[in-house]
Amino acid sequence: MERVSMAPQVLLKNGNVRERQRVRIDETHFFTEKTE
């Protein structure tokens, strides 16, 4: 869980908005699976 939370911060540092959006989608998918 910590690993997933770290990803957006690293990408935010790089300023890569496109990658940030992709990670955000992966995060949502991850949490959705976890909830189910």
N, C-alpha and C positions, 0 to 999 in steps of 0.2 A: 504494500500500500504506500509506504514511504517512497519507494522507487517511482511510482506513478506521479506522486506529488512533486517530486524533484524535477521531472522531465519539463514541465511548463516553465519553471524558473530558469533552467539552463537555456531553453529556446528563447525566453524573454530577454535574456542577456544578449543573445546573438541578434535579437531584433528581427528574427525571421518570422513574420506574421503568418506566412503560409504554413510553415511547420507547426506553429502554435495552434492554428486552427485544426490541423490534422491530429495533433496530440489531444486536443480538447475532445474531438470526436471519439478517439480511442478511449479516452478517460470515461466518457459517457457510456460507451459500449461496455467497458470493464465494470463499471458500477451497476449497470443494468443487469449484467450476468450475475454479479454478486448478489444483488437484491433477489433475483429469481432463485 
